[in-house]
Amino acid sequence: MFSPHGPSLRELAVQALSSVERGYDLLAPRFDHTPFRTSDRVLDATAAALRAFGPFGDGLDVCCGTGAGLRVLRPLCGGRVAGVDFSAGMLAEARRAHPDAEWIRADARTPPFAAEFDLAVSFGAFGHFLAADRPALFGGVHRALRPGGLFAFPVFAPPRIGSRRYWVPAGFDAAMRIRNAVWRPPFVMYYRTFPLRAVRAGLTAAGFAVGTVVLPGFGRRPDGAPCSRLVLARKV
């Protein structure tokens, strides 16, 4: 599915009926051939926006998956580059693709770091965290950063209500809630549970000073608002 090298429908169904960790272990060898992998366009736009705030020393990719975030960290960070994820399968693929980086298996809510990084990034992972998980997630990143360190990630404006881009993720989230109500273990993956206003409040509560910059090249909504921003959370 998605490409000749991507997963089949059967493989996706098995993944969807697994836990998040087991599902990504299964998907890992084919993950980079699916639309779930963050596009190079988003990664390059993030790197371009972050250049004005660097250079940085040590960099961390939070919920790194197969290591796509290194496309951002490598040109910006002069020191150690690492990724943390709880899927052994995804980390195995990351190690295979980027053997010169450091890969750590851990839950992003309780990372084994203390003031070790100057820049942390994350891409495409926040749908795996419920609102109740945000304090631990943001707190873990805050602990991992040195004073003045930066946590950066892209966010996209919600689509217009009633549009196809609105109904597709809404339908997916509804189907996922039904699945988790009737099947165990749960598979937490929702597209509409990370609103910017609530995220700002959560980051501020964790000890960050929060701002955003527009990511150019992704257009604007009919009301003139940018379609994409980069959240910049500075540890204070």
C-alpha positions as CSV (number, residue, x, y, z in Angstrom):
1,M,0.0,0.0,0.0
2,F,1.1,3.6,-0.7
3,S,4.1,2.4,-2.8
4,P,5.4,-0.9,-4.0
5,H,7.6,-1.0,-0.9
6,G,4.9,0.1,1.5
7,P,2.8,-2.0,3.9
8,S,-0.1,-4.1,2.6
9,L,-3.7,-3.6,3.8
10,R,-3.4,-6.8,5.8
11,E,-0.2,-5.5,7.5
12,L,-1.9,-2.2,8.3
13,A,-4.8,-4.0,9.8
14,V,-2.5,-6.1,12.0
15,Q,-0.8,-2.9,13.1
16,A,-4.1,-1.2,13.9
17,L,-5.1,-4.1,16.2
18,S,-1.9,-4.0,18.1
19,S,-0.6,-1.7,20.8
20,V,1.2,1.5,19.7
21,E,4.6,0.0,20.5
22,R,4.0,-3.3,18.9
23,G,2.2,-1.7,15.9
24,Y,5.2,0.5,15.1
25,D,7.6,-2.4,15.6
26,L,5.7,-4.2,12.9
27,L,5.5,-1.2,10.6
28,A,9.1,0.0,11.0
29,P,10.7,-1.8,8.0
30,R,8.2,-0.1,5.6
31,F,7.4,3.1,7.5
32,D,9.5,5.4,5.3
33,H,7.4,4.3,2.3
34,T,4.2,5.5,3.8
35,P,2.6,9.0,4.1
36,F,3.0,8.7,7.9
37,R,6.7,9.6,7.6
38,T,7.1,13.4,7.9
39,S,7.8,14.8,4.4
40,D,11.2,16.3,3.5
41,R,9.3,19.5,2.6
42,V,8.2,20.0,6.3
43,L,11.6,19.0,7.6
44,D,13.4,21.4,5.3
45,A,11.1,24.3,6.2
46,T,11.7,23.6,9.9
47,A,15.4,23.6,9.4
48,A,15.3,26.8,7.4
49,A,13.3,28.6,10.1
50,L,15.6,27.3,12.9
51,R,18.8,28.6,11.3
52,A,18.0,32.1,12.7
53,F,18.1,30.7,16.2
54,G,21.2,28.7,16.0
55,P,23.8,27.3,15.8
56,F,23.1,24.7,18.4
57,G,25.3,22.3,20.3
58,D,23.6,19.0,21.1
59,G,20.3,18.0,19.4
60,L,17.5,15.5,20.3
61,D,14.7,14.1,18.2
62,V,11.8,13.3,20.4
63,C,9.7,10.3,19.3
64,C,12.3,9.9,16.5
65,G,10.8,6.9,14.6
66,T,13.2,5.9,11.8
67,G,15.3,9.1,12.2
68,A,13.8,11.5,9.7
69,G,14.4,14.4,12.1
70,L,18.2,14.1,11.7
71,R,17.6,16.0,8.4
72,V,16.9,19.0,10.6
73,L,19.4,18.4,13.5
74,R,22.5,17.5,11.5
75,P,23.0,20.9,9.7
76,L,22.1,22.8,12.9
77,C,23.9,21.0,15.7
78,G,27.6,20.9,16.1
79,G,27.7,18.3,18.8
80,R,25.9,15.2,19.8
81,V,22.8,14.2,17.9
82,A,20.4,11.7,19.4
83,G,16.9,10.3,19.0
84,V,14.5,8.8,21.6
85,D,11.6,6.4,20.9
86,F,9.9,3.5,22.6
87,S,9.6,1.3,19.5
88,A,12.6,-1.1,19.2
89,G,11.7,-1.7,15.6
90,M,11.7,2.0,14.6
91,L,15.0,2.5,16.4
92,A,16.5,-0.5,14.6
93,E,15.7,1.2,11.3
94,A,17.1,4.5,12.6
95,R,20.4,2.8,13.5
96,R,20.6,1.2,10.2
97,A,20.1,4.4,8.3
98,H,22.1,6.7,10.7
99,P,24.8,4.6,12.5
100,D,26.7,7.7,13.6
101,A,23.8,9.1,15.7
102,E,22.8,8.0,19.2
103,W,19.5,6.1,19.6
104,I,17.8,5.6,22.9
105,R,14.8,3.4,23.7
106,A,12.7,5.2,26.2
107,D,9.2,6.6,26.8
108,A,9.3,10.3,25.8
109,R,7.3,11.1,29.0
110,T,10.1,9.9,31.1
111,P,13.3,10.4,29.1
112,P,16.6,9.5,30.7
113,F,18.2,12.9,30.2
114,A,18.9,15.9,32.5
115,A,20.0,19.2,30.9
116,E,21.9,17.5,28.1
117,F,20.6,19.1,24.9
118,D,20.4,22.6,23.3
119,L,17.7,21.8,20.7
120,A,14.9,19.3,20.7
121,V,12.5,18.7,17.8
122,S,9.6,16.4,17.2
123,F,7.6,15.5,14.1
124,G,4.3,13.7,13.6
125,A,4.2,12.1,17.0
126,F,1.8,14.1,19.1
127,G,-1.3,12.2,18.0
128,H,0.0,9.4,20.2
129,F,-0.4,11.4,23.4
130,L,-3.7,12.2,25.1
131,A,-4.3,15.6,26.7
132,A,-3.5,14.0,30.1
133,D,-0.1,13.0,28.8
134,R,1.0,16.5,27.8
135,P,2.4,17.6,31.2
136,A,4.7,14.5,31.4
137,L,5.7,14.9,27.8
138,F,6.5,18.6,28.0
139,G,8.1,18.1,31.4
140,G,10.4,15.4,30.0
141,V,11.6,17.6,27.2
142,H,12.1,20.5,29.6
143,R,14.3,18.3,31.8
144,A,16.3,17.1,28.8
145,L,17.2,20.7,27.7
146,R,19.9,22.9,29.1
147,P,18.8,26.3,30.3
148,G,17.9,28.4,27.3
149,G,17.4,25.3,25.2
150,L,14.8,25.3,22.5
151,F,12.0,22.8,21.8
152,A,10.7,23.2,18.2
153,F,8.0,21.5,16.2
154,P,5.6,22.4,13.3
155,V,1.9,22.7,13.7
156,F,-0.7,23.1,11.0
157,A,-3.9,25.2,11.1
158,P,-7.1,23.2,11.4
159,P,-8.9,22.8,8.1
160,R,-12.1,24.6,7.3
161,I,-15.1,23.0,8.9
162,G,-17.0,20.9,6.3
163,S,-14.1,20.6,3.9
164,R,-12.8,17.2,2.9
165,R,-9.6,17.9,4.9
166,Y,-11.8,18.4,8.0
167,W,-13.9,15.3,7.6
168,V,-11.1,12.8,6.8
169,P,-9.2,13.3,10.2
170,A,-12.5,13.7,12.0
171,G,-13.7,10.4,10.6
172,F,-10.4,8.7,11.5
173,D,-10.5,10.0,15.1
174,A,-14.1,8.8,15.4
175,A,-13.2,5.3,14.1
176,M,-10.1,5.2,16.4
177,R,-12.3,6.0,19.5
178,I,-14.7,3.2,18.6
179,R,-11.8,0.8,18.1
180,N,-10.3,1.7,21.5
181,A,-13.7,1.3,23.2
182,V,-14.2,-2.3,22.0
183,W,-10.6,-3.6,21.5
184,R,-7.6,-4.0,23.7
185,P,-4.8,-3.1,23.8
186,P,-5.6,0.5,22.8
187,F,-3.9,2.1,19.9
188,V,-3.6,5.8,20.6
189,M,-3.5,7.9,17.4
190,Y,-5.7,10.9,16.9
191,Y,-5.3,13.8,14.5
192,R,-7.3,16.4,16.3
193,T,-6.2,16.3,19.9
194,F,-3.3,18.9,19.8
195,P,-4.9,22.4,19.5
196,L,-2.3,25.2,19.6
197,R,-4.0,27.2,22.4
198,A,-3.9,24.2,24.8
199,V,-0.4,23.3,23.7
200,R,0.8,26.8,24.4
201,A,-0.7,26.6,27.9
202,G,0.8,23.2,28.6
203,L,4.3,24.3,27.5
204,T,4.1,27.5,29.6
205,A,3.1,25.4,32.6
206,A,6.1,23.1,32.0
207,G,8.4,26.1,32.2
208,F,8.8,27.2,28.6
209,A,8.5,30.7,27.1
210,V,6.5,30.0,23.9
211,G,6.4,31.8,20.6
212,T,5.8,30.9,17.0
213,V,7.1,31.8,13.5
214,V,5.3,31.3,10.2
215,L,6.6,28.5,8.0
216,P,6.5,30.0,4.5
217,G,5.6,27.9,1.5
218,F,2.5,26.2,3.0
219,G,0.0,29.0,2.0
220,R,-2.6,30.8,4.0
221,R,-6.2,30.0,4.9
222,P,-9.1,32.1,3.5
223,D,-9.1,34.2,6.6
224,G,-5.4,35.1,6.0
225,A,-4.0,33.0,8.8
226,P,-0.9,30.9,7.9
227,C,-1.4,27.2,7.3
228,S,1.7,26.2,9.2
229,R,3.7,27.6,12.1
230,L,6.8,26.5,13.9
231,V,6.3,26.4,17.7
232,L,9.4,27.7,19.5
233,A,9.4,26.8,23.2
234,R,12.4,28.2,25.1
235,K,13.5,26.7,28.5
236,V,13.6,29.4,31.1
